[in-house]
Amino acid sequence: MTFSIIGFDPLKNRFGVAVSSCHIAVGSTVSFVRSQVGAVATQGQTNPYLGLRSLESLQSCSDSKIVLEDLIKEDFGREKRQVHLIDKYGRSACWTGQECFQTSGHISGENFSVAGNFLENIEVLEVMADVFKQSDPNIKLGKRLLDALNAGENIGGDRRSSRSTSSALKVSGELGFPLLDLRVDYHDSSVDELIRIYRHSQSEWAQEWRDSMNDLPEMNMKREFRVA
């Protein structure tokens, strides 16, 4: 009931996920990114733990195919799942279970992958893949992912509605939390709204605010607290 794209920008070493659906809260349950590690989207009969476990495994293994194989073996509900992930070398791995909703599939390539289920048509994925592959690698990853997501939406997207109602974009930065974490829920045209919010996020004041967080690690999480 969802379509998504994950991508890696080797020029800036950033990962991202853009996702859209006629469900709700896809930003919190489907998309996962971690700086220097990778990106994951888990959908179909969504299991967010696959996203969390994937990032933990990628931190130590750094091989998307090995990580995905191990996770799928452990998941008894794997035939209802759809998962795709990318590692720090830009290698993607994808899984679409046989019991996923009709018109499901995935496409992967260098530095990206797309996946979807309950689609209006399989061209949704083909167009998303083409838009990302043909985009200028010097353009910000967030915009490249949103352009691909929007192309998939415009050619059919989720078959249950003419427009998706829940969309999200996550992009990693240098810190332990995402550089961008934008979400739209219960909106008649959530992809359009997500694009509008993204444009605001690129304003000079928003950029300066994000840049100011680069000093936060000096406070940092390695500090030891002692109980008297």
Secondary structure, DSSP 4 states (H G I P E B T S, - for coil): -EEEEEEEETTTTEEEEEEEESSS-HHHHTEEEETTTEEEEEEES--HHHHHHHHHHHHHH--HHHHHHHHHHH-TTGGGEEEEEEETTS-EEEEE-TTSPSS-EEEEETTEEEEESSBS-THHHHHHHHHHHHS-TTS-HHHHHHHHHHHHHHTT-BTTSSS-SEEEEEEE-SSSSEEEEEEE-S-TTHHHHHHHHHHHHTSHHHHHHHHGGGGGGGG-TT------
